[in-house]
Amino acid sequence: MGSYWVGVFEKLDLLANKFTQTFYERNWSGELVPPVSQISIEDAYTVQDLVTEKRVQRGEEVVGYKVGCTSEAIRSQFRLNEPVSGRLFNPHVHEEGTELNWKNYVNCAIEPEMVLTIGTDLYGTNLPHQQLIDSIESVSVGIELHNFRFWFTPPTSQELICSGGFHAGLIVGGNKVSPKQLSFEHELFSVRKNGELITEAPASEIMGGPIHSLRWLVDSLTNRSSCLKKGSLVIPGSPVGLTCIVENSELSVEIAGVGVLVSHFKDRV
């Protein structure tokens, strides 16, 4: 490896160390160097891979993937031509009924999600719609947790990717339904906070439907010489924007045809 490429890797590894440290400490310590805006999208995914390795070395386990920036408006905001992906980790996947301290997150925010449990290995590009539906073992309601903070100014898609799409955790509802019961287009997602409806939108707002998002993820992994493995959890994106949690709250997420998930966020748990 030439000295130029060694230098590039050292810069990416330095960024990976900083993003790993920031995830655990919930704060960026020291200077914002090297500037994340100076790396490419491909390099940003390399940083994400390195962060993943470092978190696994600390005892965490990769259990699946998230797809983010699935709406045109969000992609336009971050000048993205396509969505972004990130990993899901244990022990940050929580069962229904788990109470969480919202102060343990940086600018805590949530999104409603379909949680897809994948029942077979998926590899290849532009896989048929029915094959993708048949690959899903079950569907549950989920609440994705975010550390909603850009450390660099101005915000960039590179930082979004390095951070794994701000992903901080996932709550998974106990109810599981068959994918054959769903259209993956018309199901209405709704979020209520302390009983008040905050936002709602149909599944079709997720790239035309969650199956299109799943196809994009499999394409992306295949193009990076990887695959989506049996047993993985996938959250394919949300049709609505983030809901911020700034006080003790009861969050209720409903996906028509899938179920309801209620979670409590308190500043002392």
DATAQUI-V393002 format. One record per backbone hydrogen bond with DSSP energy under -0.5 kcal/mol. NH is the residue of the N-H (numbers start at 1). CO is the residue of the C=O. Records with the same first field share a line. If there is no record, write none. Layout:
NH->CO ; CO
This chain:
6->2
7->3
8->4
9->5
10->6
11->7
12->8
13->9
14->10
15->11
16->12
17->13
18->14
19->15
20->16
21->17
22->18
23->19
24->20
25->21
26->22
29->27
33->31
38->35
39->36
44->40
45->41
46->42
47->43
48->44
49->45
50->46
51->47
52->48
53->49
54->50
55->51
56->52
57->53
58->54
59->56
60->55
61->90
63->88
64->88
65->233
66->86
67->235
68->84
75->71
76->72
77->73
78->74
79->76
80->75
84->68
86->66
88->64
90->61
92->89
94->92 ; 170
96->172
98->95
100->264
102->100 ; 266
104->101
105->102
107->105
108->105
109->146
110->243
111->144
113->142
115->140
116->114 ; 234
117->115 ; 138
118->116 ; 232
119->135
120->135
122->228
132->128
133->129
134->130
135->131
136->133
137->117 ; 135
138->117
139->177
140->115
142->113
143->171
144->111
145->169
146->109
147->166
148->107 ; 146
149->147
151->149
160->156
161->157
162->158
163->159
164->161
165->160
167->164
168->145
169->145
170->92
171->143
172->94
173->141
177->139
181->178
182->179
189->201
190->254
191->199
192->252
193->196
194->192 ; 250
196->193
198->191
199->191
201->189
203->187
204->185
205->202
206->203
207->70 ; 205
208->204
209->206
212->209
213->209
214->210
215->211
216->212
217->213
218->214
219->215
220->216
221->217
222->218
223->219
224->220 ; 221
225->222
226->221
228->122
229->227
231->118
232->229
233->63
234->116
235->65
236->114 ; 234
243->110
244->242
245->108
246->244
249->265
251->249 ; 263
252->192
253->261
254->190
255->259
256->188
258->255
259->255
261->253
263->251
265->249
266->100 ; 264
